[in-house]
Amino acid sequence: MDVLRQYLPLCWLKNNPLELPRSVDFFKQNLLFYFVVEYFMQANMTDDPIESFTEVSIETLLTLIFIGIMLFVNRTLYAYVQVTTAIIFCANIVAVFVVPVLIWLTISEEPLSYYVLSLLLFWDYALVTYIIKQVLSINLFASLVLSLFYFTATYFGAFALGQLV
């Protein structure tokens, strides 16, 4: 629970992920939660549970690989657990809010639900941008571009690879 309290300020764009504790157990818990939530959302968008499982597996793998490559190039691979935990933890916090909004959107299709979903997706993008900026010590524009590449590579890459499989 103490580790959770240390990671939570990241969601408000506070703390440096490199200064957070390295906890493999917390990383595994977040990874499992991330996978389950992503699978739940994907399974509700497609009719085939195997296709959903494959696509979420590819997405999770691409996320882990992207972070690894980014840290390897920056020569900060030692911080892989903290940075990956930070990105996945923030995605999980956003997902806690996204899931009810997606249900609301599916049931009602109110314009407000689309606006709230857009705001939550922007929050997720801002969190990844902040984490990348802190970890790589780069300027805001470079972290915005790298974050855009991260989302493109993981989400669209998973979709494209899922279609090939």
Summary of the structure (lengths in Angstrom):
residues: 165
radius of gyration: 15.8
end to end distance: 39.3
largest distance: 47.8
contacts: 480
relative contact order: 0.14
helix: 88%
strand: 0%
